[in-house]
Amino acid sequence: MRKLLNTVYVTSADSYLSLDGENLVILKGDIEAARIPLHNLESIIAFGYTGASPALMGACAKRNISLSFMTQSGKFLSRVVGEVRGNVTLRKAQYRLSESNEDSTKIARNFIFGKIFNGRWVIERATRDYSERLDTDKLKKVSSGLANSLGFVLGSENLEELRGFEGEAAAQYFSVLNDLILQQKQEFFFHGRNKRPPLDNLNAMLSFVYTLLAHDVAAALETVGLDPYVGFMHRDRPGRISLALDLMEELRCIFADRFVISLINKRVVNSGGFTQKEDGAVIMDDDARKTILQAWQSRKQEKITHPFLQEKLEWGLVPYVQAMLLARFIRGDLDEYPPFLWK
């Protein structure tokens, strides 16, 4: 099994990334702020505009270290990609399947089945753990509705039908997400998903964490030799990592949403780290971003038992394992792509 290495998050806008021998060097002006051996790294995410040296970008591409650049607010800017990895036959098979609406629907059904299944069990877990503090009848009703949606998803015959069922299930799931917030309810609430820009504290956190998850999934897909830009549910659009967005669907509820809600309920974050601008957009300050990144790294190191492989591994390796299983299916080694089904 692949080893989980470190992700470096560079949050200072005035930091410049450079290469010295086999080391990543982070500079603030002329001062060396940090020096990290490249062999310890899996990915680098930089928040800011100063940039990185061509030598470092080349070294990352050569070593398959994912290097991404974000704005200070966490909006994706660009990724450094090296030579195409993996068997060309695998990517050609991926492209052929993507061109077929029927084949794309068969694969996308499993992504969405996993998403709805996991969303349902987020709700079921909450009713079990916090039955005295929640309206369990309300949550059980939504859980039952999501269970019914699973059958419709499996019976969908095309992508348009599948998107309709997915949208209905997402509306049901989001209708009770606010109920799962048990602390700081005046400052953190969910009245619907909004983005570009996020208009409340919770949506600002969700957008930021979804970006982190998308980075990890795209890097995993490239590692196993798949093209993260050619998807099945999400169709081709210049610059969009469509396959990464496909694959992360089944991980949003259990990996990202639960993570954000736990930070709020455990008071790891508070409203002091958020500012609302005149146009209504909510942005996080540097300290809040660092707090979330530290907790994200800790969460990725927690051990779970993979439901399909029945092996213990870190949460941070789940995107890689799912990418590997998807590649096996596309190669013909598996009869069907097995989504990550969590309970």
Disulfide bonds with the S-S distance in Angstrom:
none
